Amino acid sequence: MTRPRLPLLRAATRLAALALATTGVLLTVAAPASAAVPTGRYVALGDSYTAGPLIPTQVDLNCLRSNRNYPSLVAASAGSSSFADVSCSGATTDDILYGGSGQLGITLPPQLNAVTSNTSLVTVQIGGNDIGFAGIIGDCAEASLSSPLGSPCKNRYTAGGVDQLQARIVAATPKVTAVLQAVRRAAPGARVVVLGYPAILPDTGYGCWPVVPIAYQDVPYLRGIEKSLNAMLASAAGANGATYADVYTPSIGRDACKGSGTRWIEGLVPQNSAAPFHPNARGEQGMATALLARLNS
C-alpha cells in the first residue's frame, strides 16, 4: 500500500506558524555494554520517535532518520552482527505491515520485510501516528491560543460524552497486535521489545504555556492520553510474547518544559537539533539506556 504524505513536515510548518502567534550542543554518551543484549541480527521498526528526525547526522532524508537514534546506539553497544533500522518518520502500523511512503513521497516496502528468520532482536515503537499524534498536537496548540487557561482541546475531543482519543487507542490495539504477531511469525526465535513513548509534557502540573502552547487544563488530559497509549502498548506486548520497555518513567523531569540542557523532548521551537515535540539526541540516548536496562533485567 502506498500513499503520498508529509505529516511530519506539515506539522513542523504548522507549529512554526503557531510559534509566531505565541510570541545546540548534542549530548552523546556511550550506551552501556551488556552481555544480555542479543548480539545477532537486530532490526528496528518504528516511527519518528525511533527515527530521530533532524538529529544530526540524517542518513535517510525520506524517513528523516538519524544515525544517533536509539537503535543505532543499542546496535553499537551490543556489537550486533548485522543491523537494519527501517524506522521512518510518519510511520503507522500499516507502514510496518504493508509499506507506504516516506516524507519525500518515495515508496517504501513494509518495514516487516527486514525481519528475517535469523533475527535475534526486534524493537518496535509504533502507535503514536495511528492515534494521530501530529494532528492532536497541532489542534491542541492552536486551540490554546483562544483559551490558554482552559481545556479547549479536551472539550473538543470529549464532546458528546465520548473521548475520541481514548477510542483511537482502543482502535489501535488490534493493529499493534497484528504487528507483533507478524514479527513473531517472521522471526520465531527473536527477542521482541516494544517501547512506549517518553514524557512530552510534565508528569505533574499544568505545563508551561506559551513555551509549550498547550492550555493549562489540557495538560493533565493529554498526559493521561499518552499514559493510556503506553499502557495499551505494554498490554499488547505482554499478550503477544514481547517485552515492554518503559521509557516514560526515566523521562520524567526531562519533558519539553525543561531547560534546553535537560529536556529529552523539544518543544514548539526546538533549542536542540530535533523536530518540534520529538526527542533530541539526549532523548534518544535516554531511550537507548532504558532499552538496554530492560534487556538486562
Backbone torsions as a table, in degrees:
resi	resn	phi	psi	omega
1	MET	NA	127.1	179.1
2	THR	-123.8	146.1	177.7
3	ARG	-157.8	129.6	178.3
4	PRO	-72.6	131.9	178.0
5	ARG	-161.4	146.2	178.3
6	LEU	-130.4	57.1	-171.6
7	PRO	-63.6	-41.9	-176.0
8	LEU	-71.3	-43.5	-179.8
9	LEU	-65.4	-40.3	178.6
10	ARG	-65.6	-40.5	179.1
11	ALA	-63.8	-40.9	180.0
12	ALA	-62.9	-41.1	178.3
13	THR	-64.2	-42.9	179.9
14	ARG	-64.0	-42.7	-178.5
15	LEU	-69.3	-33.1	176.6
16	ALA	-63.1	-38.8	177.6
17	ALA	-65.6	-37.8	178.0
18	LEU	-66.0	-32.4	179.0
19	ALA	-60.8	-38.8	177.9
20	LEU	-66.4	-33.6	-178.6
21	ALA	-72.3	-30.0	-177.1
22	THR	-95.7	11.6	178.3
23	THR	-42.9	NA	NA
24	GLY	NA	178.5	177.8
25	VAL	-95.1	128.4	-179.1
26	LEU	-86.5	138.5	179.0
27	LEU	-89.4	127.3	176.3
28	THR	-127.1	120.7	177.0
29	VAL	-128.2	131.7	-178.2
30	ALA	-60.4	132.9	176.6
31	ALA	-67.6	141.6	-176.8
32	PRO	-67.2	137.9	178.0
33	ALA	-69.6	150.2	-178.4
34	SER	-148.6	122.6	178.7
35	ALA	-69.7	-20.9	-176.6
36	ALA	-80.4	-15.8	-178.9
37	VAL	-75.1	130.1	177.3
38	PRO	-55.3	135.7	-175.8
39	THR	-105.8	4.2	177.1
40	GLY	-81.1	-148.3	-178.7
41	ARG	-68.8	131.9	179.5
42	TYR	-118.7	128.1	177.8
43	VAL	-121.7	127.7	179.1
44	ALA	-108.0	123.0	177.0
45	LEU	-112.6	145.7	176.4
46	GLY	160.3	-170.2	-175.9
47	ASP	-108.7	-154.6	-174.3
48	SER	-66.4	-28.4	178.7
49	TYR	-67.2	-25.0	172.7
50	THR	-83.7	-44.3	-172.4
51	ALA	-66.5	-39.8	-179.4
52	GLY	81.9	56.9	-177.8
53	PRO	-61.2	133.3	175.6
54	LEU	72.7	3.6	172.2
55	ILE	-81.6	124.5	177.8
56	PRO	-66.3	141.0	1.1
57	THR	-100.1	134.7	177.2
58	GLN	-79.3	121.3	-176.3
59	VAL	-105.4	-6.4	178.2
60	ASP	-148.7	102.5	-176.1
61	LEU	-72.4	-26.4	177.8
62	ASN	-66.6	-34.8	-179.8
63	CYS	-106.7	0.3	-177.5
64	LEU	48.4	56.4	-176.0
65	ARG	-107.7	135.6	-179.2
66	SER	-101.4	150.8	172.1
67	ASN	-88.5	11.3	174.6
68	ARG	-117.2	20.6	178.0
69	ASN	-81.3	172.2	-173.3
70	TYR	-64.3	-35.6	177.0
71	PRO	-60.8	-40.5	179.5
72	SER	-63.3	-40.0	179.0
73	LEU	-66.8	-41.4	-179.8
74	VAL	-67.6	-42.5	179.2
75	ALA	-60.8	-40.9	179.0
76	ALA	-66.9	-40.9	179.5
77	SER	-65.7	-42.1	-176.6
78	ALA	-77.4	-20.2	-173.0
79	GLY	66.6	41.9	-176.9
80	SER	-54.3	136.5	-178.2
81	SER	-66.0	-31.1	170.1
82	SER	-150.2	156.4	-171.8
83	PHE	-144.8	127.9	176.7
84	ALA	-129.6	112.0	175.8
85	ASP	-105.1	106.2	-179.0
86	VAL	-111.4	16.3	177.0
87	SER	-61.4	150.8	-175.4
88	CYS	-149.3	131.5	178.4
89	SER	-60.1	132.7	-178.3
90	GLY	91.2	-1.7	-174.0
91	ALA	-69.9	146.3	171.9
92	THR	-119.3	179.7	175.5
93	THR	-59.7	-33.4	178.0
94	ASP	-62.1	-37.0	179.2
95	ASP	-65.9	-33.5	176.8
96	ILE	-68.6	-42.5	-173.5
97	LEU	-85.6	-35.5	-169.0
98	TYR	-123.5	-14.4	-175.6
99	GLY	91.7	175.1	-178.2
100	GLY	-177.5	-136.6	177.9
101	SER	-143.3	153.6	-178.1
102	GLY	-91.1	-163.6	-175.3
103	GLN	-68.0	-22.7	178.5
104	LEU	-97.5	4.9	-180.0
105	GLY	81.4	7.3	179.7
106	ILE	-78.3	130.7	-177.7
107	THR	-64.7	139.1	-179.9
108	LEU	-124.9	143.2	174.8
109	PRO	-73.7	170.1	174.4
110	PRO	-57.2	134.8	175.2
111	GLN	-57.0	-31.9	-178.3
112	LEU	-57.8	-26.0	-178.9
113	ASN	-59.0	-24.0	-179.1
114	ALA	-76.0	-16.9	-178.0
115	VAL	-84.6	113.2	-177.8
116	THR	-109.7	168.1	-175.5
117	SER	-64.5	-21.6	179.6
118	ASN	-96.2	10.7	178.6
119	THR	-71.1	134.8	-178.4
120	SER	-105.0	-20.1	179.5
121	LEU	-143.0	130.3	174.2
122	VAL	-128.9	128.1	172.0
123	THR	-111.0	143.4	-176.7
124	VAL	-133.1	124.3	174.0
125	GLN	-134.1	101.2	-171.8
126	ILE	-151.7	161.3	177.1
127	GLY	123.2	-28.8	-179.1
128	GLY	-60.6	-43.3	179.3
129	ASN	-77.2	-22.6	175.3
130	ASP	-65.7	-29.8	177.4
131	ILE	-96.5	0.4	174.4
132	GLY	88.1	44.5	-175.4
133	PHE	-50.1	-54.0	-174.8
134	ALA	-61.6	-42.4	179.6
135	GLY	-66.0	-38.9	179.2
136	ILE	-62.2	-48.7	180.0
137	ILE	-60.4	-45.7	-179.8
138	GLY	-63.2	-45.4	-180.0
139	ASP	-62.1	-45.0	-175.5
140	CYS	-71.3	-36.9	177.0
141	ALA	-64.9	-43.4	180.0
142	GLU	-64.7	-42.4	-179.4
143	ALA	-65.2	-29.6	-176.8
144	SER	-65.5	-22.1	-178.4
145	LEU	-65.3	-30.0	-178.0
146	SER	-90.5	-17.5	-176.4
147	SER	-153.1	68.3	-173.7
148	PRO	-63.3	-22.9	-179.7
149	LEU	-98.1	-4.5	-174.8
150	GLY	-100.3	-152.0	-179.5
151	SER	-135.7	54.9	-176.2
152	PRO	-62.7	-32.9	-178.6
153	CYS	-72.4	-46.3	176.6
154	LYS	-60.2	-42.2	179.3
155	ASN	-59.2	-39.8	-178.8
156	ARG	-67.8	-46.5	-173.2
157	TYR	-82.7	-9.0	177.3
158	THR	-116.5	11.6	179.2
159	ALA	-58.9	137.0	-180.0
160	GLY	84.2	5.2	175.9
161	GLY	85.6	4.4	178.1
162	VAL	-117.9	126.6	178.6
163	ASP	-81.5	105.8	-175.8
164	GLN	-64.7	-34.2	-177.5
165	LEU	-73.4	-39.1	175.0
166	GLN	-63.6	-36.8	177.9
167	ALA	-65.2	-36.3	177.6
168	ARG	-64.9	-37.5	178.2
169	ILE	-63.9	-43.9	177.3
170	VAL	-60.1	-43.3	-178.7
171	ALA	-67.4	-27.8	179.9
172	ALA	-78.7	-17.4	-175.2
173	THR	-57.5	-51.6	179.5
174	PRO	-65.1	-25.1	178.1
175	LYS	-70.6	-43.1	176.4
176	VAL	-65.0	-41.1	177.0
177	THR	-58.2	-43.3	179.6
178	ALA	-61.6	-39.2	177.4
179	VAL	-61.9	-48.6	-176.2
180	LEU	-65.9	-37.9	178.4
181	GLN	-68.5	-35.9	177.7
182	ALA	-68.1	-39.7	176.8
183	VAL	-62.1	-43.3	-179.4
184	ARG	-63.4	-38.9	177.7
185	ARG	-66.0	-38.3	-177.6
186	ALA	-73.2	-32.2	-177.2
187	ALA	-139.0	78.0	-174.0
188	PRO	-59.0	-28.4	-177.0
189	GLY	-96.7	3.1	-175.1
190	ALA	-78.9	151.6	167.3
191	ARG	-86.5	124.4	-176.1
192	VAL	-111.4	126.6	-178.9
193	VAL	-123.3	126.5	175.4
194	VAL	-99.8	126.0	176.5
195	LEU	-98.6	140.3	170.0
196	GLY	-81.2	-160.7	-179.7
197	TYR	-116.0	142.6	178.8
198	PRO	-73.2	165.7	-177.8
199	ALA	-67.5	119.2	176.0
200	ILE	-86.1	-43.3	-179.9
201	LEU	-107.9	160.7	178.8
202	PRO	-56.2	146.0	-177.8
203	ASP	-74.3	-14.4	174.4
204	THR	-138.5	161.5	174.1
205	GLY	83.7	-160.6	-166.6
206	TYR	-124.0	21.5	171.6
207	GLY	84.0	-155.4	-172.1
208	CYS	-148.3	45.5	176.4
209	TRP	-57.8	137.8	6.6
210	PRO	-95.3	4.0	179.5
211	VAL	-58.1	-47.1	167.9
212	VAL	-113.8	102.9	-168.5
213	PRO	-77.5	68.1	171.5
214	ILE	-119.3	124.3	-176.8
215	ALA	-54.8	147.3	-172.7
216	TYR	-52.5	-49.0	-175.5
217	GLN	-77.2	-12.0	175.5
218	ASP	-82.1	-21.6	-177.1
219	VAL	-60.7	-50.1	177.4
220	PRO	-60.2	-35.7	179.9
221	TYR	-64.1	-50.0	-178.4
222	LEU	-69.7	-31.9	174.2
223	ARG	-60.6	-42.1	178.3
224	GLY	-65.1	-36.1	178.2
225	ILE	-64.6	-44.7	179.4
226	GLU	-63.0	-40.6	178.9
227	LYS	-65.7	-35.6	176.6
228	SER	-66.2	-40.6	176.7
229	LEU	-61.2	-46.2	178.9
230	ASN	-62.5	-39.2	178.6
231	ALA	-63.7	-39.2	177.2
232	MET	-63.2	-43.5	-179.7
233	LEU	-63.5	-40.3	178.1
234	ALA	-63.9	-42.4	-180.0
235	SER	-66.0	-43.2	179.3
236	ALA	-63.2	-39.4	177.8
237	ALA	-61.6	-49.4	-178.3
238	GLY	-62.4	-32.8	-177.7
239	ALA	-81.3	-8.9	-174.6
240	ASN	-129.1	30.0	172.5
241	GLY	69.8	22.9	178.8
242	ALA	-112.5	165.9	176.6
243	THR	-100.2	143.2	176.4
244	TYR	-103.1	131.2	175.7
245	ALA	-107.6	115.9	-180.0
246	ASP	-81.5	110.1	175.0
247	VAL	-104.6	-4.3	178.7
248	TYR	-72.6	-49.8	-175.9
249	THR	-57.3	-48.7	179.1
250	PRO	-67.8	-14.3	-180.0
251	SER	-91.3	-5.2	178.6
252	ILE	-61.3	131.8	-175.5
253	GLY	86.5	3.0	179.9
254	ARG	-128.0	27.5	-176.9
255	ASP	-76.9	-178.5	-174.5
256	ALA	-67.4	-14.1	178.6
257	CYS	-84.3	-10.0	-177.4
258	LYS	-82.1	169.5	-178.1
259	GLY	-64.7	161.5	-174.0
260	SER	-62.4	-25.3	180.0
261	GLY	-89.1	-2.7	-177.2
262	THR	-115.2	-39.5	-169.8
263	ARG	-63.6	147.2	170.6
264	TRP	-95.2	-26.2	-175.7
265	ILE	-116.6	131.5	177.3
266	GLU	-80.9	156.9	179.2
267	GLY	-94.5	-154.6	-178.0
268	LEU	-59.5	-43.8	177.7
269	VAL	-113.3	98.7	-176.1
270	PRO	-59.3	138.0	174.8
271	GLN	-106.4	-7.3	168.3
272	ASN	-122.9	160.7	-177.2
273	SER	-67.3	108.1	-180.0
274	ALA	-176.8	164.2	174.4
275	ALA	-76.6	154.0	176.8
276	PRO	-55.8	137.4	178.2
277	PHE	58.2	35.2	177.2
278	HIS	-132.6	161.7	178.8
279	PRO	-64.4	143.8	168.8
280	ASN	-93.0	-172.7	-178.7
281	ALA	-61.8	-34.6	177.9
282	ARG	-65.0	-39.7	177.8
283	GLY	-66.2	-40.6	177.2
284	GLU	-63.7	-40.2	176.9
285	GLN	-64.2	-39.7	178.9
286	GLY	-63.3	-40.3	178.4
287	MET	-69.0	-35.8	176.3
288	ALA	-61.7	-43.5	179.7
289	THR	-63.9	-42.0	178.9
290	ALA	-65.4	-40.0	179.9
291	LEU	-65.7	-44.1	178.7
292	LEU	-63.5	-39.2	178.0
293	ALA	-63.6	-39.0	179.8
294	ARG	-67.9	-39.0	177.6
295	LEU	-65.1	-28.0	179.1
296	ASN	-81.2	-19.1	-169.7
297	SER	-80.0	NA	NA
